[in-house]
Amino acid sequence: VQLLVELPRIGSTTIYGNLNKIILATKRWSLIDTRLYIKVILEHLQLKDLISTICSELISIYHCL
Protein backbone atom coordinates (compact mmCIF):
# COMPACT_ATOMS: atom_id res chain seq x y z
CA VAL A 1 0.00 0.00 0.00
CA GLN A 2 2.83 2.38 0.82
CA LEU A 3 4.31 1.73 -2.62
CA LEU A 4 1.06 2.74 -4.34
CA VAL A 5 1.04 5.96 -2.31
CA GLU A 6 4.67 6.74 -3.13
CA LEU A 7 4.44 6.25 -6.93
CA PRO A 8 2.04 9.17 -7.64
CA ARG A 9 4.09 11.36 -5.34
CA ILE A 10 7.13 10.92 -7.61
CA GLY A 11 5.13 11.45 -10.80
CA SER A 12 3.98 8.00 -11.94
CA THR A 13 0.49 6.84 -12.83
CA THR A 14 -0.29 3.27 -11.76
CA ILE A 15 -2.27 1.41 -14.42
CA TYR A 16 -2.27 -2.02 -12.80
CA GLY A 17 -0.69 -3.57 -9.76
CA ASN A 18 -0.70 -6.84 -7.86
CA LEU A 19 1.78 -8.65 -5.62
CA ASN A 20 3.92 -9.68 -8.62
CA LYS A 21 4.02 -6.65 -10.90
CA ILE A 22 3.14 -3.00 -11.33
CA ILE A 23 2.34 -1.40 -14.68
CA LEU A 24 3.04 2.34 -14.83
CA ALA A 25 2.15 5.02 -17.35
CA THR A 26 4.65 7.80 -17.88
CA LYS A 27 4.47 10.92 -20.00
CA ARG A 28 7.83 10.16 -21.60
CA TRP A 29 7.86 10.01 -25.41
CA SER A 30 11.11 8.19 -26.08
CA LEU A 31 11.98 4.75 -24.79
CA ILE A 32 15.39 5.99 -23.66
CA ASP A 33 13.78 8.69 -21.49
CA THR A 34 11.35 6.12 -20.11
CA ARG A 35 14.14 3.69 -19.21
CA LEU A 36 16.06 6.46 -17.40
CA TYR A 37 12.90 7.59 -15.62
CA ILE A 38 12.16 4.06 -14.39
CA LYS A 39 15.78 3.70 -13.26
CA VAL A 40 15.44 6.87 -11.18
CA ILE A 41 12.13 5.65 -9.71
CA LEU A 42 13.67 2.30 -8.72
CA GLU A 43 16.66 4.04 -7.13
CA HIS A 44 14.33 6.40 -5.25
CA LEU A 45 12.22 3.51 -3.96
CA GLN A 46 15.29 1.59 -2.77
CA LEU A 47 16.16 4.54 -0.51
CA LYS A 48 12.86 4.21 1.37
CA ASP A 49 13.07 2.04 4.51
CA LEU A 50 9.94 -0.09 4.10
CA ILE A 51 10.15 -0.33 0.33
CA SER A 52 13.85 -1.20 0.20
CA THR A 53 13.12 -4.85 1.03
CA ILE A 54 11.18 -5.31 -2.23
CA CYS A 55 13.06 -6.77 -5.18
CA SER A 56 12.39 -4.53 -8.16
CA GLU A 57 13.57 -4.57 -11.74
CA LEU A 58 12.49 -3.33 -15.14
CA ILE A 59 11.16 -6.18 -17.28
CA SER A 60 9.48 -4.58 -20.31
CA ILE A 61 8.76 -1.18 -21.83
CA TYR A 62 5.78 -0.75 -24.14
CA HIS A 63 5.17 2.23 -26.40
CA CYS A 64 1.57 3.15 -27.27
CA LEU A 65 0.12 6.20 -28.93
N, CA, C and O atoms as a Tripos MOL2 file, in Angstrom:
@<TRIPOS>MOLECULE
protein
  260   259    65     0     0
PROTEIN
NO_CHARGES

@<TRIPOS>ATOM
      1 N           0.8320   -1.1870    0.0000 N.3       1 VAL1
      2 CA          0.0000    0.0000    0.0000 C.3       1 VAL1
      3 C           0.8770    1.2520    0.0000 C.2       1 VAL1
      4 O           0.5780    2.2260   -0.6900 O.2       1 VAL1
      5 N           1.9470    1.2190    0.7670 N.am      2 GLN2
      6 CA          2.8320    2.3810    0.8210 C.3       2 GLN2
      7 C           3.4700    2.6420   -0.5400 C.2       2 GLN2
      8 O           3.7150    3.7910   -0.9080 O.2       2 GLN2
      9 N           3.7360    1.5770   -1.2790 N.am      3 LEU3
     10 CA          4.3070    1.7260   -2.6170 C.3       3 LEU3
     11 C           3.3330    2.4370   -3.5460 C.2       3 LEU3
     12 O           3.7440    3.3010   -4.3200 O.2       3 LEU3
     13 N           2.0520    2.0920   -3.4840 N.am      4 LEU4
     14 CA          1.0570    2.7360   -4.3400 C.3       4 LEU4
     15 C           0.8460    4.1970   -3.9680 C.2       4 LEU4
     16 O           0.4320    4.9900   -4.8130 O.2       4 LEU4
     17 N           1.1210    4.5640   -2.7330 N.am      5 VAL5
     18 CA          1.0410    5.9640   -2.3120 C.3       5 VAL5
     19 C           2.2700    6.7280   -2.7910 C.2       5 VAL5
     20 O           2.1720    7.8970   -3.1650 O.2       5 VAL5
     21 N           3.4180    6.0750   -2.7800 N.am      6 GLU6
     22 CA          4.6740    6.7350   -3.1310 C.3       6 GLU6
     23 C           4.7890    6.9910   -4.6370 C.2       6 GLU6
     24 O           5.3450    8.0150   -5.0340 O.2       6 GLU6
     25 N           4.2870    6.1050   -5.4710 N.am      7 LEU7
     26 CA          4.4410    6.2520   -6.9260 C.3       7 LEU7
     27 C           3.8100    7.5300   -7.4810 C.2       7 LEU7
     28 O           4.4750    8.2190   -8.2530 O.2       7 LEU7
     29 N           2.5710    7.8910   -7.1390 N.am      8 PRO8
     30 CA          2.0360    9.1660   -7.6420 C.3       8 PRO8
     31 C           2.7920   10.3780   -7.1060 C.2       8 PRO8
     32 O           2.8640   11.4120   -7.7720 O.2       8 PRO8
     33 N           3.3420   10.2570   -5.9330 N.am      9 ARG9
     34 CA          4.0940   11.3580   -5.3370 C.3       9 ARG9
     35 C           5.3400   11.6880   -6.1550 C.2       9 ARG9
     36 O           5.7650   12.8420   -6.1970 O.2       9 ARG9
     37 N           5.9280   10.6810   -6.8060 N.am     10 ILE10
     38 CA          7.1260   10.9230   -7.6120 C.3      10 ILE10
     39 C           6.8060   11.0290   -9.0990 C.2      10 ILE10
     40 O           7.7140   11.0270   -9.9310 O.2      10 ILE10
     41 N           5.5100   11.1220   -9.4400 N.am     11 GLY11
     42 CA          5.1300   11.4460  -10.8000 C.3      11 GLY11
     43 C           4.7230   10.2970  -11.6930 C.2      11 GLY11
     44 O           4.7060   10.4580  -12.9130 O.2      11 GLY11
     45 N           4.3940    9.1420  -11.1380 N.am     12 SER12
     46 CA          3.9810    7.9980  -11.9450 C.3      12 SER12
     47 C           2.4850    7.7660  -11.8110 C.2      12 SER12
     48 O           1.8900    8.0660  -10.7760 O.2      12 SER12
     49 N           1.8900    7.2340  -12.8560 N.am     13 THR13
     50 CA          0.4930    6.8380  -12.8310 C.3      13 THR13
     51 C           0.4370    5.3190  -12.8490 C.2      13 THR13
     52 O           0.9540    4.6890  -13.7710 O.2      13 THR13
     53 N          -0.1850    4.7280  -11.8370 N.am     14 THR14
     54 CA         -0.2890    3.2740  -11.7650 C.3      14 THR14
     55 C          -1.4830    2.8230  -12.5890 C.2      14 THR14
     56 O          -2.6150    3.2380  -12.3380 O.2      14 THR14
     57 N          -1.2220    1.9630  -13.5810 N.am     15 ILE15
     58 CA         -2.2740    1.4100  -14.4240 C.3      15 ILE15
     59 C          -2.8100    0.1190  -13.8230 C.2      15 ILE15
     60 O          -4.0200   -0.1020  -13.7830 O.2      15 ILE15
     61 N          -1.9030   -0.7290  -13.3570 N.am     16 TYR16
     62 CA         -2.2720   -2.0240  -12.8000 C.3      16 TYR16
     63 C          -1.2270   -2.4210  -11.7780 C.2      16 TYR16
     64 O          -0.0460   -2.1180  -11.9450 O.2      16 TYR16
     65 N          -1.6420   -3.0840  -10.7430 N.am     17 GLY17
     66 CA         -0.6890   -3.5690   -9.7610 C.3      17 GLY17
     67 C          -1.2370   -4.7510   -8.9920 C.2      17 GLY17
     68 O          -2.4100   -4.7700   -8.6210 O.2      17 GLY17
     69 N          -0.3900   -5.7330   -8.7550 N.am     18 ASN18
     70 CA         -0.7040   -6.8370   -7.8600 C.3      18 ASN18
     71 C           0.5600   -7.1680   -7.0820 C.2      18 ASN18
     72 O           1.4980   -6.3710   -7.0750 O.2      18 ASN18
     73 N           0.6080   -8.3130   -6.4320 N.am     19 LEU19
     74 CA          1.7760   -8.6500   -5.6250 C.3      19 LEU19
     75 C           2.9970   -8.9930   -6.4620 C.2      19 LEU19
     76 O           4.1130   -9.0160   -5.9420 O.2      19 LEU19
     77 N           2.8050   -9.2610   -7.7630 N.am     20 ASN20
     78 CA          3.9160   -9.6800   -8.6170 C.3      20 ASN20
     79 C           4.4290   -8.6030   -9.5550 C.2      20 ASN20
     80 O           5.6010   -8.6240   -9.9320 O.2      20 ASN20
     81 N           3.5740   -7.6590   -9.9420 N.am     21 LYS21
     82 CA          4.0190   -6.6460  -10.9010 C.3      21 LYS21
     83 C           3.2000   -5.3710  -10.7670 C.2      21 LYS21
     84 O           2.0890   -5.3580  -10.2370 O.2      21 LYS21
     85 N           3.7970   -4.3080  -11.2690 N.am     22 ILE22
     86 CA          3.1360   -3.0040  -11.3320 C.3      22 ILE22
     87 C           3.3430   -2.4640  -12.7350 C.2      22 ILE22
     88 O           4.4660   -2.4510  -13.2410 O.2      22 ILE22
     89 N           2.2680   -2.0200  -13.3640 N.am     23 ILE23
     90 CA          2.3410   -1.3990  -14.6830 C.3      23 ILE23
     91 C           2.1170    0.0930  -14.4970 C.2      23 ILE23
     92 O           1.1080    0.5200  -13.9370 O.2      23 ILE23
     93 N           3.0820    0.8850  -14.9790 N.am     24 LEU24
     94 CA          3.0390    2.3360  -14.8260 C.3      24 LEU24
     95 C           2.8670    3.0110  -16.1750 C.2      24 LEU24
     96 O           3.3190    2.4970  -17.1980 O.2      24 LEU24
     97 N           2.2180    4.1570  -16.1730 N.am     25 ALA25
     98 CA          2.1480    5.0240  -17.3480 C.3      25 ALA25
     99 C           3.0010    6.2500  -17.0600 C.2      25 ALA25
    100 O           2.9020    6.8580  -15.9940 O.2      25 ALA25
    101 N           3.8360    6.5980  -18.0210 N.am     26 THR26
    102 CA          4.6530    7.8000  -17.8840 C.3      26 THR26
    103 C           4.3070    8.7360  -19.0330 C.2      26 THR26
    104 O           3.6760    8.3250  -20.0060 O.2      26 THR26
    105 N           4.7080    9.9550  -18.9230 N.am     27 LYS27
    106 CA          4.4700   10.9180  -19.9980 C.3      27 LYS27
    107 C           5.7260   11.1080  -20.8340 C.2      27 LYS27
    108 O           5.9080   12.1460  -21.4700 O.2      27 LYS27
    109 N           6.5870   10.1060  -20.8300 N.am     28 ARG28
    110 CA          7.8310   10.1620  -21.6040 C.3      28 ARG28
    111 C           7.5550    9.6750  -23.0210 C.2      28 ARG28
    112 O           6.8480    8.6850  -23.2120 O.2      28 ARG28
    113 N           8.1120   10.3660  -24.0160 N.am     29 TRP29
    114 CA          7.8550   10.0110  -25.4100 C.3      29 TRP29
    115 C           8.8690    9.0260  -25.9630 C.2      29 TRP29
    116 O           8.5160    8.1780  -26.7820 O.2      29 TRP29
    117 N          10.1100    9.1190  -25.5400 N.am     30 SER30
    118 CA         11.1050    8.1900  -26.0780 C.3      30 SER30
    119 C          11.3470    7.0470  -25.0920 C.2      30 SER30
    120 O          11.1960    7.2100  -23.8810 O.2      30 SER30
    121 N          11.7210    5.9000  -25.6320 N.am     31 LEU31
    122 CA         11.9820    4.7450  -24.7860 C.3      31 LEU31
    123 C          13.2310    4.9470  -23.9290 C.2      31 LEU31
    124 O          13.3190    4.4180  -22.8210 O.2      31 LEU31
    125 N          14.1830    5.7010  -24.4360 N.am     32 ILE32
    126 CA         15.3940    5.9890  -23.6570 C.3      32 ILE32
    127 C          15.0410    6.8280  -22.4310 C.2      32 ILE32
    128 O          15.5060    6.5460  -21.3260 O.2      32 ILE32
    129 N          14.2190    7.8600  -22.6260 N.am     33 ASP33
    130 CA         13.7790    8.6850  -21.4940 C.3      33 ASP33
    131 C          12.9820    7.8560  -20.4860 C.2      33 ASP33
    132 O          13.1310    8.0260  -19.2760 O.2      33 ASP33
    133 N          12.1460    6.9690  -20.9900 N.am     34 THR34
    134 CA         11.3490    6.1170  -20.1100 C.3      34 THR34
    135 C          12.2390    5.2020  -19.2910 C.2      34 THR34
    136 O          12.0290    5.0470  -18.0880 O.2      34 THR34
    137 N          13.2300    4.5950  -19.9270 N.am     35 ARG35
    138 CA         14.1410    3.6930  -19.2140 C.3      35 ARG35
    139 C          14.8910    4.4490  -18.1060 C.2      35 ARG35
    140 O          15.0330    3.9410  -16.9940 O.2      35 ARG35
    141 N          15.3650    5.6510  -18.4090 N.am     36 LEU36
    142 CA         16.0600    6.4550  -17.4030 C.3      36 LEU36
    143 C          15.1250    6.8600  -16.2650 C.2      36 LEU36
    144 O          15.5150    6.8590  -15.0980 O.2      36 LEU36
    145 N          13.8920    7.2050  -16.6180 N.am     37 TYR37
    146 CA         12.8990    7.5900  -15.6170 C.3      37 TYR37
    147 C          12.6070    6.4280  -14.6680 C.2      37 TYR37
    148 O          12.5490    6.6190  -13.4530 O.2      37 TYR37
    149 N          12.4230    5.2320  -15.2140 N.am     38 ILE38
    150 CA         12.1570    4.0570  -14.3880 C.3      38 ILE38
    151 C          13.3630    3.7440  -13.5070 C.2      38 ILE38
    152 O          13.2060    3.3510  -12.3510 O.2      38 ILE38
    153 N          14.5650    3.9180  -14.0520 N.am     39 LYS39
    154 CA         15.7770    3.6950  -13.2570 C.3      39 LYS39
    155 C          15.8180    4.6350  -12.0530 C.2      39 LYS39
    156 O          16.1610    4.2190  -10.9460 O.2      39 LYS39
    157 N          15.4700    5.8950  -12.2720 N.am     40 VAL40
    158 CA         15.4360    6.8740  -11.1770 C.3      40 VAL40
    159 C          14.3670    6.4980  -10.1530 C.2      40 VAL40
    160 O          14.5980    6.6000   -8.9480 O.2      40 VAL40
    161 N          13.2040    6.0650  -10.6260 N.am     41 ILE41
    162 CA         12.1330    5.6460   -9.7140 C.3      41 ILE41
    163 C          12.5910    4.4740   -8.8540 C.2      41 ILE41
    164 O          12.3870    4.4800   -7.6400 O.2      41 ILE41
    165 N          13.2100    3.4660   -9.4730 N.am     42 LEU42
    166 CA         13.6710    2.3000   -8.7200 C.3      42 LEU42
    167 C          14.7350    2.6820   -7.6970 C.2      42 LEU42
    168 O          14.7300    2.1710   -6.5770 O.2      42 LEU42
    169 N          15.6440    3.5730   -8.0750 N.am     43 GLU43
    170 CA         16.6620    4.0380   -7.1250 C.3      43 GLU43
    171 C          16.0240    4.8050   -5.9690 C.2      43 GLU43
    172 O          16.4230    4.6480   -4.8150 O.2      43 GLU43
    173 N          15.0320    5.6340   -6.2850 N.am     44 HIS44
    174 CA         14.3290    6.3980   -5.2460 C.3      44 HIS44
    175 C          13.6130    5.4530   -4.2780 C.2      44 HIS44
    176 O          13.6570    5.6550   -3.0640 O.2      44 HIS44
    177 N          12.9600    4.4330   -4.8110 N.am     45 LEU45
    178 CA         12.2210    3.5050   -3.9600 C.3      45 LEU45
    179 C          13.1510    2.6710   -3.0850 C.2      45 LEU45
    180 O          12.7850    2.3120   -1.9660 O.2      45 LEU45
    181 N          14.3350    2.3610   -3.5750 N.am     46 GLN46
    182 CA         15.2870    1.5900   -2.7750 C.3      46 GLN46
    183 C          15.7960    2.3860   -1.5710 C.2      46 GLN46
    184 O          16.2550    1.7970   -0.5920 O.2      46 GLN46
    185 N          15.7190    3.7080   -1.6330 N.am     47 LEU47
    186 CA         16.1570    4.5410   -0.5090 C.3      47 LEU47
    187 C          15.1440    4.5720    0.6340 C.2      47 LEU47
    188 O          15.4930    4.9060    1.7660 O.2      47 LEU47
    189 N          13.8990    4.2260    0.3400 N.am     48 LYS48
    190 CA         12.8580    4.2080    1.3660 C.3      48 LYS48
    191 C          13.0420    2.9800    2.2550 C.2      48 LYS48
    192 O          13.3800    1.9060    1.7580 O.2      48 LYS48
    193 N          12.8250    3.1250    3.5600 N.am     49 ASP49
    194 CA         13.0700    2.0400    4.5070 C.3      49 ASP49
    195 C          12.1640    0.8330    4.2830 C.2      49 ASP49
    196 O          12.6530   -0.2900    4.1600 O.2      49 ASP49
    197 N          10.8590    1.0470    4.2270 N.am     50 LEU50
    198 CA          9.9420   -0.0860    4.1040 C.3      50 LEU50
    199 C           9.9200   -0.6770    2.7000 C.2      50 LEU50
    200 O           9.6390   -1.8630    2.5320 O.2      50 LEU50
    201 N          10.2090    0.1280    1.7080 N.am     51 ILE51
    202 CA         10.1450   -0.3310    0.3270 C.3      51 ILE51
    203 C          11.4630   -0.9650   -0.1010 C.2      51 ILE51
    204 O          11.4970   -1.6900   -1.0960 O.2      51 ILE51
    205 N          12.5340   -0.7130    0.6160 N.am     52 SER52
    206 CA         13.8520   -1.2050    0.2020 C.3      52 SER52
    207 C          13.9680   -2.7190    0.2670 C.2      52 SER52
    208 O          14.8950   -3.2800   -0.3170 O.2      52 SER52
    209 N          13.0600   -3.3980    0.9580 N.am     53 THR53
    210 CA         13.1150   -4.8550    1.0270 C.3      53 THR53
    211 C          12.4720   -5.5240   -0.1780 C.2      53 THR53
    212 O          12.5590   -6.7440   -0.3180 O.2      53 THR53
    213 N          11.8350   -4.7630   -1.0410 N.am     54 ILE54
    214 CA         11.1770   -5.3090   -2.2300 C.3      54 ILE54
    215 C          12.1980   -5.4360   -3.3520 C.2      54 ILE54
    216 O          12.9620   -4.5080   -3.6160 O.2      54 ILE54
    217 N          12.2060   -6.5860   -4.0070 N.am     55 CYS55
    218 CA         13.0640   -6.7700   -5.1830 C.3      55 CYS55
    219 C          12.3580   -6.1440   -6.3750 C.2      55 CYS55
    220 O          11.2230   -6.5060   -6.6870 O.2      55 CYS55
    221 N          13.0160   -5.2140   -7.0370 N.am     56 SER56
    222 CA         12.3880   -4.5260   -8.1600 C.3      56 SER56
    223 C          13.3490   -4.4720   -9.3300 C.2      56 SER56
    224 O          14.5520   -4.2680   -9.1660 O.2      56 SER56
    225 N          12.7840   -4.6620  -10.5250 N.am     57 GLU57
    226 CA         13.5700   -4.5680  -11.7440 C.3      57 GLU57
    227 C          12.6470   -4.2300  -12.9070 C.2      57 GLU57
    228 O          11.4430   -4.4840  -12.8620 O.2      57 GLU57
    229 N          13.2280   -3.6620  -13.9310 N.am     58 LEU58
    230 CA         12.4940   -3.3270  -15.1430 C.3      58 LEU58
    231 C          12.4710   -4.5580  -16.0360 C.2      58 LEU58
    232 O          13.5260   -5.0960  -16.3730 O.2      58 LEU58
    233 N          11.2930   -5.0070  -16.4190 N.am     59 ILE59
    234 CA         11.1610   -6.1830  -17.2760 C.3      59 ILE59
    235 C          10.8870   -5.7720  -18.7170 C.2      59 ILE59
    236 O          11.5970   -6.2100  -19.6230 O.2      59 ILE59
    237 N           9.8800   -4.9460  -18.9490 N.am     60 SER60
    238 CA          9.4780   -4.5760  -20.3060 C.3      60 SER60
    239 C           9.0680   -3.1140  -20.3630 C.2      60 SER60
    240 O           8.5990   -2.5370  -19.3820 O.2      60 SER60
    241 N           9.2580   -2.5300  -21.5470 N.am     61 ILE61
    242 CA          8.7640   -1.1840  -21.8290 C.3      61 ILE61
    243 C           7.8990   -1.2850  -23.0810 C.2      61 ILE61
    244 O           8.3220   -1.8370  -24.0970 O.2      61 ILE61
    245 N           6.6940   -0.7500  -22.9990 N.am     62 TYR62
    246 CA          5.7800   -0.7460  -24.1350 C.3      62 TYR62
    247 C           5.5360    0.6900  -24.5660 C.2      62 TYR62
    248 O           5.4780    1.5930  -23.7330 O.2      62 TYR62
    249 N           5.3970    0.8960  -25.8490 N.am     63 HIS63
    250 CA          5.1690    2.2280  -26.3970 C.3      63 HIS63
    251 C           3.8240    2.2240  -27.1060 C.2      63 HIS63
    252 O           3.6340    1.4740  -28.0630 O.2      63 HIS63
    253 N           2.8960    3.0440  -26.6540 N.am     64 CYS64
    254 CA          1.5690    3.1450  -27.2670 C.3      64 CYS64
    255 C           1.2680    4.6060  -27.5540 C.2      64 CYS64
    256 O           1.6930    5.4930  -26.8140 O.2      64 CYS64
    257 N           0.5510    4.8450  -28.6060 N.am     65 LEU65
    258 CA          0.1200    6.2020  -28.9320 C.3      65 LEU65
    259 C          -1.3570    6.3390  -28.6910 C.2      65 LEU65
    260 O          -1.9200    7.4120  -28.9060 O.2      65 LEU65
@<TRIPOS>BOND
     1     1     2 1
     2     2     3 1
     3     3     4 2
     4     3     5 am
     5     5     6 1
     6     6     7 1
     7     7     8 2
     8     7     9 am
     9     9    10 1
    10    10    11 1
    11    11    12 2
    12    11    13 am
    13    13    14 1
    14    14    15 1
    15    15    16 2
    16    15    17 am
    17    17    18 1
    18    18    19 1
    19    19    20 2
    20    19    21 am
    21    21    22 1
    22    22    23 1
    23    23    24 2
    24    23    25 am
    25    25    26 1
    26    26    27 1
    27    27    28 2
    28    27    29 am
    29    29    30 1
    30    30    31 1
    31    31    32 2
    32    31    33 am
    33    33    34 1
    34    34    35 1
    35    35    36 2
    36    35    37 am
    37    37    38 1
    38    38    39 1
    39    39    40 2
    40    39    41 am
    41    41    42 1
    42    42    43 1
    43    43    44 2
    44    43    45 am
    45    45    46 1
    46    46    47 1
    47    47    48 2
    48    47    49 am
    49    49    50 1
    50    50    51 1
    51    51    52 2
    52    51    53 am
    53    53    54 1
    54    54    55 1
    55    55    56 2
    56    55    57 am
    57    57    58 1
    58    58    59 1
    59    59    60 2
    60    59    61 am
    61    61    62 1
    62    62    63 1
    63    63    64 2
    64    63    65 am
    65    65    66 1
    66    66    67 1
    67    67    68 2
    68    67    69 am
    69    69    70 1
    70    70    71 1
    71    71    72 2
    72    71    73 am
    73    73    74 1
    74    74    75 1
    75    75    76 2
    76    75    77 am
    77    77    78 1
    78    78    79 1
    79    79    80 2
    80    79    81 am
    81    81    82 1
    82    82    83 1
    83    83    84 2
    84    83    85 am
    85    85    86 1
    86    86    87 1
    87    87    88 2
    88    87    89 am
    89    89    90 1
    90    90    91 1
    91    91    92 2
    92    91    93 am
    93    93    94 1
    94    94    95 1
    95    95    96 2
    96    95    97 am
    97    97    98 1
    98    98    99 1
    99    99   100 2
   100    99   101 am
   101   101   102 1
   102   102   103 1
   103   103   104 2
   104   103   105 am
   105   105   106 1
   106   106   107 1
   107   107   108 2
   108   107   109 am
   109   109   110 1
   110   110   111 1
   111   111   112 2
   112   111   113 am
   113   113   114 1
   114   114   115 1
   115   115   116 2
   116   115   117 am
   117   117   118 1
   118   118   119 1
   119   119   120 2
   120   119   121 am
   121   121   122 1
   122   122   123 1
   123   123   124 2
   124   123   125 am
   125   125   126 1
   126   126   127 1
   127   127   128 2
   128   127   129 am
   129   129   130 1
   130   130   131 1
   131   131   132 2
   132   131   133 am
   133   133   134 1
   134   134   135 1
   135   135   136 2
   136   135   137 am
   137   137   138 1
   138   138   139 1
   139   139   140 2
   140   139   141 am
   141   141   142 1
   142   142   143 1
   143   143   144 2
   144   143   145 am
   145   145   146 1
   146   146   147 1
   147   147   148 2
   148   147   149 am
   149   149   150 1
   150   150   151 1
   151   151   152 2
   152   151   153 am
   153   153   154 1
   154   154   155 1
   155   155   156 2
   156   155   157 am
   157   157   158 1
   158   158   159 1
   159   159   160 2
   160   159   161 am
   161   161   162 1
   162   162   163 1
   163   163   164 2
   164   163   165 am
   165   165   166 1
   166   166   167 1
   167   167   168 2
   168   167   169 am
   169   169   170 1
   170   170   171 1
   171   171   172 2
   172   171   173 am
   173   173   174 1
   174   174   175 1
   175   175   176 2
   176   175   177 am
   177   177   178 1
   178   178   179 1
   179   179   180 2
   180   179   181 am
   181   181   182 1
   182   182   183 1
   183   183   184 2
   184   183   185 am
   185   185   186 1
   186   186   187 1
   187   187   188 2
   188   187   189 am
   189   189   190 1
   190   190   191 1
   191   191   192 2
   192   191   193 am
   193   193   194 1
   194   194   195 1
   195   195   196 2
   196   195   197 am
   197   197   198 1
   198   198   199 1
   199   199   200 2
   200   199   201 am
   201   201   202 1
   202   202   203 1
   203   203   204 2
   204   203   205 am
   205   205   206 1
   206   206   207 1
   207   207   208 2
   208   207   209 am
   209   209   210 1
   210   210   211 1
   211   211   212 2
   212   211   213 am
   213   213   214 1
   214   214   215 1
   215   215   216 2
   216   215   217 am
   217   217   218 1
   218   218   219 1
   219   219   220 2
   220   219   221 am
   221   221   222 1
   222   222   223 1
   223   223   224 2
   224   223   225 am
   225   225   226 1
   226   226   227 1
   227   227   228 2
   228   227   229 am
   229   229   230 1
   230   230   231 1
   231   231   232 2
   232   231   233 am
   233   233   234 1
   234   234   235 1
   235   235   236 2
   236   235   237 am
   237   237   238 1
   238   238   239 1
   239   239   240 2
   240   239   241 am
   241   241   242 1
   242   242   243 1
   243   243   244 2
   244   243   245 am
   245   245   246 1
   246   246   247 1
   247   247   248 2
   248   247   249 am
   249   249   250 1
   250   250   251 1
   251   251   252 2
   252   251   253 am
   253   253   254 1
   254   254   255 1
   255   255   256 2
   256   255   257 am
   257   257   258 1
   258   258   259 1
   259   259   260 2
@<TRIPOS>SUBSTRUCTURE
     1 VAL1         2 RESIDUE 1 A VAL
     2 GLN2         6 RESIDUE 1 A GLN
     3 LEU3        10 RESIDUE 1 A LEU
     4 LEU4        14 RESIDUE 1 A LEU
     5 VAL5        18 RESIDUE 1 A VAL
     6 GLU6        22 RESIDUE 1 A GLU
     7 LEU7        26 RESIDUE 1 A LEU
     8 PRO8        30 RESIDUE 1 A PRO
     9 ARG9        34 RESIDUE 1 A ARG
    10 ILE10       38 RESIDUE 1 A ILE
    11 GLY11       42 RESIDUE 1 A GLY
    12 SER12       46 RESIDUE 1 A SER
    13 THR13       50 RESIDUE 1 A THR
    14 THR14       54 RESIDUE 1 A THR
    15 ILE15       58 RESIDUE 1 A ILE
    16 TYR16       62 RESIDUE 1 A TYR
    17 GLY17       66 RESIDUE 1 A GLY
    18 ASN18       70 RESIDUE 1 A ASN
    19 LEU19       74 RESIDUE 1 A LEU
    20 ASN20       78 RESIDUE 1 A ASN
    21 LYS21       82 RESIDUE 1 A LYS
    22 ILE22       86 RESIDUE 1 A ILE
    23 ILE23       90 RESIDUE 1 A ILE
    24 LEU24       94 RESIDUE 1 A LEU
    25 ALA25       98 RESIDUE 1 A ALA
    26 THR26      102 RESIDUE 1 A THR
    27 LYS27      106 RESIDUE 1 A LYS
    28 ARG28      110 RESIDUE 1 A ARG
    29 TRP29      114 RESIDUE 1 A TRP
    30 SER30      118 RESIDUE 1 A SER
    31 LEU31      122 RESIDUE 1 A LEU
    32 ILE32      126 RESIDUE 1 A ILE
    33 ASP33      130 RESIDUE 1 A ASP
    34 THR34      134 RESIDUE 1 A THR
    35 ARG35      138 RESIDUE 1 A ARG
    36 LEU36      142 RESIDUE 1 A LEU
    37 TYR37      146 RESIDUE 1 A TYR
    38 ILE38      150 RESIDUE 1 A ILE
    39 LYS39      154 RESIDUE 1 A LYS
    40 VAL40      158 RESIDUE 1 A VAL
    41 ILE41      162 RESIDUE 1 A ILE
    42 LEU42      166 RESIDUE 1 A LEU
    43 GLU43      170 RESIDUE 1 A GLU
    44 HIS44      174 RESIDUE 1 A HIS
    45 LEU45      178 RESIDUE 1 A LEU
    46 GLN46      182 RESIDUE 1 A GLN
    47 LEU47      186 RESIDUE 1 A LEU
    48 LYS48      190 RESIDUE 1 A LYS
    49 ASP49      194 RESIDUE 1 A ASP
    50 LEU50      198 RESIDUE 1 A LEU
    51 ILE51      202 RESIDUE 1 A ILE
    52 SER52      206 RESIDUE 1 A SER
    53 THR53      210 RESIDUE 1 A THR
    54 ILE54      214 RESIDUE 1 A ILE
    55 CYS55      218 RESIDUE 1 A CYS
    56 SER56      222 RESIDUE 1 A SER
    57 GLU57      226 RESIDUE 1 A GLU
    58 LEU58      230 RESIDUE 1 A LEU
    59 ILE59      234 RESIDUE 1 A ILE
    60 SER60      238 RESIDUE 1 A SER
    61 ILE61      242 RESIDUE 1 A ILE
    62 TYR62      246 RESIDUE 1 A TYR
    63 HIS63      250 RESIDUE 1 A HIS
    64 CYS64      254 RESIDUE 1 A CYS
    65 LEU65      258 RESIDUE 1 A LEU
